[in-house]
């Protein structure tokens, strides 16, 4: 099936890490990138809070309050963000703090 969750599963299986449960998705910038958006969405659907996206792409998450800038911001996204923008709920359990220490401590199964 062509879902973002299937994409995440495919990535893990291809890496020989099908059993990975803690994944860190690194991004050099918060600007839109359709492939990254699909990967982040898939890992969050598959692993929930154990998929940490750092730097958090704000345009993937539901805004806390609907704001008029949302419509203007959509025009900057690929396809106006139709299939991916503002689709994820921000999960307070996602810990984006102290990433460097967690990397040194081998906290994540896959980076």
C-alpha positions as CSV (number, residue, x, y, z in Angstrom):
1,X,0.0,0.0,0.0
2,X,1.1,3.5,-0.7
3,X,0.9,5.1,2.7
4,X,3.5,7.1,4.7
5,X,3.4,4.3,7.3
6,X,4.3,1.8,4.6
7,X,7.2,4.1,3.6
8,X,8.5,4.2,7.1
9,X,8.3,0.4,7.3
10,X,10.1,0.0,4.0
11,X,12.9,2.3,5.1
12,X,13.4,0.3,8.3
13,X,13.3,-3.0,6.5
14,X,15.7,-1.8,3.9
15,X,18.1,-0.7,6.6
16,X,17.8,-4.1,8.3
17,X,16.2,-2.3,11.3
18,X,12.6,-3.6,11.1
19,X,12.5,-3.9,14.9
20,X,13.6,-0.4,15.6
21,X,11.4,1.4,18.0
22,X,13.2,4.7,18.7
23,X,13.9,6.8,15.7
24,X,15.5,10.2,15.4
25,X,14.8,12.1,12.2
26,X,17.3,14.9,11.7
27,X,16.6,17.9,9.5
28,X,18.9,20.7,8.8
29,X,16.1,23.2,8.4
30,X,12.4,23.6,9.1
31,X,11.5,24.6,5.5
32,X,9.1,22.4,3.5
33,X,10.5,19.3,1.9
34,X,7.9,16.8,0.6
35,X,10.1,13.7,1.0
36,X,10.9,14.6,4.6
37,X,7.3,15.4,5.3
38,X,6.3,11.9,4.1
39,X,9.0,10.2,6.1
40,X,8.2,12.2,9.3
41,X,4.5,11.5,9.0
42,X,5.1,7.8,8.4
43,X,7.4,7.3,11.3
44,X,5.0,9.3,13.6
45,X,2.1,7.1,12.5
46,X,4.1,4.0,13.0
47,X,6.0,4.7,16.2
48,X,4.1,7.6,17.8
49,X,6.2,9.6,20.3
50,X,9.2,7.3,19.8
51,X,9.8,9.0,16.4
52,X,11.5,12.3,17.2
53,X,11.7,14.9,14.4
54,X,14.4,17.4,15.1
55,X,14.1,20.3,14.0
56,X,10.3,20.1,14.3
57,X,8.6,21.1,11.0
58,X,5.7,23.2,12.3
59,X,3.7,23.0,9.1
60,X,3.1,19.3,9.7
61,X,1.3,19.8,13.0
62,X,-2.2,21.0,13.7
63,X,-2.0,24.6,14.9
64,X,-3.2,25.1,18.4
65,X,-5.4,27.9,17.3
66,X,-6.6,28.5,13.7
67,X,-4.8,31.5,12.4
68,X,-5.3,33.5,9.2
69,X,-1.6,33.0,8.3
70,X,-2.3,29.2,7.9
71,X,-4.0,29.8,4.5
72,X,-1.2,32.1,3.3
73,X,1.5,29.7,4.5
74,X,-0.1,26.8,2.6
75,X,0.7,28.5,-0.7
76,X,4.4,28.1,0.1
77,X,4.0,24.3,0.4
78,X,4.3,21.7,-2.3
79,X,0.7,21.1,-3.6
80,X,-0.5,23.7,-1.0
81,X,0.3,20.9,1.6
82,X,-3.0,19.2,0.6
83,X,-2.0,15.7,1.8
84,X,0.4,16.4,4.6
85,X,0.2,19.9,6.1
86,X,-1.2,20.3,9.6
87,X,-2.2,16.6,9.7
88,X,-0.2,15.5,12.8
89,X,-1.2,16.2,16.4
90,X,1.6,17.5,18.5
91,X,2.3,14.9,21.1
92,X,3.8,16.3,24.3
93,X,5.5,13.0,24.9
94,X,7.9,13.7,22.0
95,X,11.1,14.7,23.7
96,X,13.3,16.9,21.4
97,X,15.5,18.0,24.3
98,X,19.2,17.1,24.8
99,X,19.6,15.4,21.5
100,X,23.4,15.4,21.6
101,X,23.5,13.5,24.9
102,X,20.9,11.0,23.8
103,X,23.0,10.4,20.7
104,X,26.1,9.8,22.8
105,X,24.1,7.5,25.0
106,X,22.9,5.5,22.0
107,X,19.3,6.1,23.0
108,X,17.9,5.8,19.5
109,X,17.8,2.6,17.5
110,X,18.0,4.5,14.1
111,X,19.2,8.0,13.2
